[in-house]
């Protein structure tokens, strides 16, 4: 029986735009992307933080750069990546404890992660950037 399963031709769909992932799948991919982006941008963010603390002049120039609307949008995206990664990480910790592993709970927790991360992004973005 196992030989039949191995030899059976299965359809292959390699057209990525046509693949429809369920919400937990999208959450998982976005969790990985946000983690990679945060990891790769961490040296740059630490350099910006260090340069802003060097002198009052560098802080003033840093504040001027951060005041630009495009930079604010990029920083808002980074805040979202952090909030999403944090909230999804908590969800995965709960899944490791076998909490919410059934399909309905997984979909609900995915929706909650997206909603909470957006709300936290708006709150922190409003406090920090504006």
Buried (B, 14 or more C-beta within 10 A) or exposed (E): EEEEEEEEEEEEEEEEEEEEEEBBEEBBEBBEEBBEBBEEBEEEEEEBEEEBEEEEEEEEEBEEEBEEEEEBEEBBBBBBBBBBBBBBBEBBEBBEEEEBEEEEEBBEBBEEBBEBBBEBBBEBBEEEBE
